[in-house]
Amino acid sequence: MIIFKRTLEERIRNHLFKKDMIVIFGPRQAGKTTLVKKIIADLAEEGAYYDCQIADIRKHFVVGAPDALLPLTKGKKAVVFDEAQTIQNIGTILKVYHDTYPGTQIIATGSSSFDLANKIVEPMTGRAVEFTLLPLSLAEIASAKPITTDELHSLLLYGSYPRVVGSETISEKEEAIKSIATNYLYKDVFTYEAIRNPKIFEDLVKALALQVGSLVSRNELAETVGTTRATIDRYLRLLEQAFIIKRVYAFSTNPRTEIRKAFKVIFTDVGVRNALVDIVTPLSSRGDRGGIFENFVGSELLKIGTNEIFAPELMFWRTRSGMEMDYITKHGRTIAGYECKWGAQDVSFKKFLSLYPEAKAEVIHPQNIMDVLSSPPQR
């Protein structure tokens, strides 16, 4: 079994025992449970892990009764409540407990439904430090195994969930990503939100999967799946809160010549995207491999951002005359542009750099992706 060291681990450890609760968000199957078990194991008998999906654990969570949690927390320096979003009024319960017994380090993990059910963020404002754990980054995978051309192609096809990357055979990878995409992908959305027409919701996700790398029109999406623009807006928000997609908006300082309101969609895991469209055709035979690679780069930039206290803004750039840059990162005054190409080739950045002369601009292709993403622009 491959053990991946998560970049976020050090930041989380640095926040232990500093008076704040710790909340770790992230999609199901991204590795939250493995990470917190590793952290809590160092405390031996002074640490405890509890799965909040177990009925015998859930009975201790009572609104207005912090002492009800003492059988789980007494004598412990730190306690993990995993899948805490399954507890009714979890935010209020943890807030009262934290205020009553501030000496116990609480680590709560949960998938997107923390936000979907609005259960934990608002009640714990000012008392919790939040982290987001996405599927494995290239750097995290490279720390455990070499990123060969074949390995990179496998990641581009099957994605970067730990269970998928750790599978040894193609059939195991296919079964793993199918399970994630079908059994876990929409679980929180369907559990905590009233989806009147699940088919429209699923049709929307598939329509988005077919548009990676392209500008997205909400009106066209509404017409394609047969619903209203208001429903599209709501479902897009839910998909973001479920860590399935991320909307990326246009970078612009000149609205007369540059597009501002359009957006593109990145799937946070390209394997999920492919499972919705086509997971069996080899990368070498695919007409959408350019879009897959662009999505993969975007998801990597998102993962890099989650490891920083202030994540760079992730955008794209396109002029009304048709000039474009696939991704722009803006960190304070530092601007970097990235153009994604399947094959190594020269790209002229003359126009972009004439408008933003202090910016960094690079082409990312499969041969240099590790080098480029491991050297972010200096602030």
C-alpha positions in Angstrom: 0.0 0.0 0.0 1.4 3.4 -1.0 1.4 6.1 1.7 1.3 9.6 0.3 2.6 12.5 2.4 0.1 15.3 2.1 1.5 18.8 1.8 -1.3 20.1 4.0 -0.2 18.0 7.0 2.5 20.3 8.2 0.2 23.3 8.1 -2.4 21.4 10.1 0.2 20.3 12.7 1.4 23.8 13.1 -2.1 24.8 14.2 -2.5 22.1 16.8 -3.1 23.3 20.4 -3.3 27.0 19.5 -6.9 27.5 20.9 -8.7 27.1 17.6 -10.7 24.2 16.4 -9.5 22.7 13.1 -11.9 21.9 10.3 -10.8 20.0 7.2 -13.1 20.2 4.2 -12.8 18.2 1.0 -14.5 15.7 -1.3 -15.2 12.2 -0.1 -12.4 9.8 -0.8 -9.8 12.6 -1.0 -7.9 11.2 2.0 -9.2 13.2 5.0 -9.6 10.2 7.2 -6.1 8.8 6.5 -4.6 12.2 7.2 -6.3 12.8 10.6 -5.7 9.3 11.8 -2.0 9.8 11.0 -2.0 13.1 13.0 -3.9 11.7 15.9 -1.7 8.5 16.1 1.2 10.6 17.3 -0.7 11.3 20.5 -1.2 7.7 21.4 -3.6 7.4 24.4 -4.0 11.1 24.5 -5.7 11.2 21.1 -9.0 9.8 19.9 -10.7 9.2 16.6 -14.4 8.9 16.2 -16.5 8.2 13.1 -19.7 10.3 13.4 -21.5 8.0 11.1 -21.7 5.4 13.9 -24.9 5.5 16.0 -23.1 4.9 19.3 -20.9 8.0 18.6 -23.8 10.2 17.4 -25.8 9.8 20.6 -23.2 11.9 22.5 -23.9 15.0 20.4 -26.7 17.0 22.1 -27.5 20.6 21.6 -26.8 22.7 24.8 -25.2 19.7 26.6 -21.4 19.9 26.2 -20.9 17.4 29.0 -22.6 14.7 26.8 -19.3 14.6 24.8 -17.1 14.0 27.8 -17.2 10.2 27.6 -15.5 10.7 24.2 -13.1 13.5 25.1 -12.2 13.2 28.8 -8.5 12.8 29.3 -7.7 13.5 25.6 -5.5 16.2 24.3 -7.0 16.0 20.8 -10.1 14.4 19.4 -11.1 13.8 15.8 -14.7 13.9 14.8 -14.7 12.4 11.2 -17.7 13.0 8.8 -19.0 15.4 11.4 -21.5 16.9 8.9 -23.7 13.9 9.6 -24.5 15.2 13.0 -27.5 17.5 13.3 -26.5 21.0 14.6 -22.9 20.0 14.6 -21.6 23.6 14.4 -23.6 24.8 17.4 -22.7 21.7 19.5 -18.9 22.0 18.8 -19.0 25.8 19.5 -20.6 25.2 22.9 -18.2 22.4 23.7 -15.2 24.4 22.6 -16.3 27.4 24.8 -16.8 25.1 27.8 -13.7 22.9 27.4 -11.2 25.0 25.4 -8.3 22.7 26.5 -9.3 19.9 24.1 -8.1 20.2 20.5 -11.1 19.4 18.3 -10.4 18.3 14.7 -13.6 18.0 12.6 -13.6 16.7 9.1 -16.4 16.7 6.6 -17.2 16.7 3.0 -19.0 19.5 1.2 -22.2 19.1 3.2 -20.7 21.2 5.9 -21.4 24.1 3.6 -24.4 22.6 1.9 -26.3 22.2 5.2 -24.8 25.4 6.7 -24.1 23.4 9.8 -20.6 24.3 10.9 -19.1 27.4 9.3 -21.3 30.2 10.7 -21.7 28.9 14.3 -17.9 28.4 14.6 -16.9 31.7 13.1 -13.8 33.0 14.9 -13.2 29.7 16.6 -12.0 27.5 13.8 -9.2 27.3 11.3 -10.3 25.8 8.0 -8.3 23.7 5.5 -9.3 22.1 2.2 -7.9 18.7 1.2 -8.3 17.9 -2.5 -7.2 14.7 -4.4 -3.5 14.1 -4.6 -1.3 16.7 -6.3 1.5 15.8 -8.7 4.1 16.8 -6.1 2.4 14.5 -3.5 2.4 11.6 -5.9 6.0 12.3 -6.9 7.1 12.0 -3.3 5.9 8.3 -3.3 6.5 7.2 -6.9 8.2 8.5 -10.1 6.1 10.5 -12.5 7.0 8.7 -15.8 5.2 9.4 -19.0 3.0 6.4 -18.5 2.2 7.5 -15.0 1.3 11.0 -16.1 -1.0 9.6 -18.8 -2.6 7.3 -16.2 -3.3 10.4 -14.0 -4.7 12.3 -17.0 -7.1 9.4 -17.7 -8.0 8.1 -14.2 -7.4 11.1 -12.0 -5.6 11.6 -8.7 -7.8 10.2 -5.9 -5.5 8.3 -3.5 -7.5 5.1 -4.0 -7.1 5.4 -7.8 -3.4 6.3 -7.8 -2.7 3.5 -5.4 -4.4 0.9 -7.6 -1.9 -1.3 -9.5 -3.9 -2.5 -12.5 -6.0 -0.7 -15.1 -9.1 -2.6 -14.1 -8.6 -1.7 -10.4 -8.2 2.0 -11.4 -11.4 1.8 -13.5 -13.3 0.2 -10.7 -12.1 2.8 -8.2 -12.9 5.9 -10.2 -16.3 4.4 -11.2 -17.1 3.8 -7.6 -16.1 7.4 -6.6 -17.9 9.0 -9.6 -21.2 7.0 -9.0 -21.3 6.2 -5.3 -19.8 9.3 -3.7 -19.9 12.2 -6.2 -23.4 13.4 -5.5 -24.0 11.9 -2.1 -23.9 15.1 -0.1 -25.8 17.1 -2.6 -28.6 14.6 -2.8 -28.6 14.1 1.0 -28.6 17.7 2.1 -30.2 19.6 -0.7 -33.6 19.2 -2.3 -32.8 18.2 -5.9 -36.2 18.1 -7.6 -35.0 16.5 -10.7 -31.8 14.4 -10.2 -31.6 13.6 -14.0 -31.3 17.3 -14.8 -28.6 17.6 -12.2 -26.7 14.7 -13.6 -27.2 15.8 -17.2 -25.8 19.2 -16.3 -22.6 17.6 -14.9 -22.2 15.6 -18.1 -22.7 18.7 -20.2 -20.0 20.5 -18.2 -17.7 17.5 -18.6 -18.0 17.9 -22.4 -17.1 21.6 -22.2 -13.8 21.5 -20.4 -11.5 24.1 -21.8 -14.3 26.1 -23.3 -16.3 29.1 -22.2 -19.6 28.1 -20.5 -22.9 29.8 -21.2 -25.6 29.3 -18.5 -28.3 30.1 -21.1 -27.0 27.3 -23.4 -26.7 24.9 -20.4 -30.3 25.6 -19.4 -31.5 24.9 -23.0 -29.4 21.8 -23.2 -30.6 20.1 -20.1 -34.1 21.6 -20.2 -34.4 23.8 -17.2 -34.2 27.4 -16.1 -31.1 29.6 -15.7 -31.9 30.0 -12.0 -31.8 26.2 -11.6 -28.5 26.1 -13.5 -27.0 28.8 -11.2 -28.1 26.9 -8.1 -26.8 23.6 -9.3 -23.4 25.1 -10.3 -23.2 26.5 -6.8 -23.9 23.1 -5.3 -21.3 21.4 -7.6 -18.7 23.9 -6.3 -19.6 23.3 -2.7 -19.4 19.6 -3.3 -15.8 20.1 -4.7 -16.8 18.5 -8.0 -16.1 21.6 -10.1 -14.6 25.1 -9.8 -15.7 28.0 -11.9 -12.9 30.1 -13.2 -13.6 33.7 -14.3 -11.9 36.0 -16.7 -9.0 38.3 -15.8 -9.5 41.8 -17.1 -8.2 45.3 -16.5 -9.6 46.7 -19.8 -13.3 45.8 -20.2 -13.4 47.4 -23.7 -11.1 44.8 -25.1 -11.1 41.9 -22.7 -13.8 39.5 -21.8 -15.0 39.8 -18.1 -18.2 38.0 -17.3 -17.6 34.6 -19.0 -16.4 31.6 -17.1 -14.9 28.2 -17.6 -15.3 25.1 -15.5 -12.5 22.9 -14.0 -13.3 19.5 -12.6 -11.3 19.2 -9.4 -10.5 15.6 -10.5 -10.1 14.9 -14.2 -10.7 11.2 -13.6 -14.2 12.0 -12.5 -14.7 14.1 -15.6 -13.5 11.2 -17.8 -15.7 8.7 -16.0 -18.7 10.9 -17.0 -17.6 11.0 -20.6 -15.2 8.2 -21.6 -12.8 6.4 -19.3 -11.8 3.5 -21.6 -10.4 5.2 -24.8 -6.6 5.5 -24.5 -5.3 9.1 -24.2 -3.3 8.7 -27.5 -6.6 8.1 -29.4 -8.7 10.9 -27.8 -9.7 14.1 -29.6 -10.4 15.7 -26.2 -6.9 15.2 -24.7 -6.0 18.9 -25.1 -9.1 19.7 -22.9 -8.2 17.0 -20.5 -4.7 18.3 -20.1 -5.9 21.9 -19.6 -8.3 20.7 -16.9 -5.6 18.7 -15.2 -3.3 21.8 -15.1 -6.2 23.8 -13.7 -6.8 21.3 -10.9 -3.1 21.2 -10.1 -3.1 25.0 -9.7 -6.2 24.7 -7.4 -4.3 22.2 -5.3 -1.3 24.4 -5.0 -3.5 27.2 -3.9 -5.1 25.2 -1.0 -1.7 24.8 0.6 -1.2 28.6 0.9 -2.7 30.8 3.6 -3.8 33.3 0.9 -4.4 31.3 -2.3 -3.7 33.0 -5.6 -6.7 34.0 -7.7 -7.1 31.5 -10.6 -8.6 33.0 -13.8 -8.2 32.9 -17.6 -7.6 35.7 -20.1 -9.3 36.2 -23.4 -9.6 39.3 -25.6 -12.5 40.1 -27.8 -10.2 39.7 -30.8 -9.6 36.0 -29.8 -6.2 36.2 -28.0 -6.2 34.0 -24.9 -4.3 32.5 -22.0 -5.6 29.3 -20.5 -4.9 30.3 -16.9 -3.8 33.4 -15.0 -2.8 33.3 -11.4 -2.8 36.6 -9.4 -1.1 36.7 -6.0 -1.1 40.3 -4.8 0.7 42.1 -7.6 2.3 39.0 -9.0 0.7 37.8 -12.2 1.5 34.6 -14.1 0.0 33.3 -17.3 0.0 29.6 -18.4 -0.9 28.3 -21.8 -1.6 24.5 -21.9 -0.5 22.5 -24.9 -0.5 18.8 -25.5 2.7 19.0 -27.5 5.8 21.1 -26.8 5.6 24.2 -29.0 6.5 27.8 -29.0 3.8 30.3 -28.2 4.0 34.0 -28.5 3.1 36.0 -25.4 3.9 39.3 -27.0 0.4 40.8 -26.8 -0.2 39.6 -23.2 3.2 40.8 -22.0 2.8 44.2 -23.7 -0.3 44.7 -21.6 1.2 43.1 -18.4 4.9 43.6 -18.7 5.6 42.5 -15.1 3.9 39.2 -15.6 5.4 35.8 -16.0 4.2 33.7 -19.0 4.9 30.0 -19.7 3.7 27.1 -21.9 2.9 24.0 -19.9 3.0 20.7 -21.7 3.4 17.1 -20.5 7.1 17.2 -20.7 7.6 20.2 -18.5 4.6 20.2 -16.2 6.5 19.1 -13.2 9.2 21.7 -13.6 6.8 24.6 -14.2 4.4 23.8 -11.4 7.1 23.2 -8.9 8.5 26.8 -9.5 5.6 29.2 -8.9 6.3 32.9 -9.5 7.9 34.7 -6.6 5.8 37.4 -4.9 
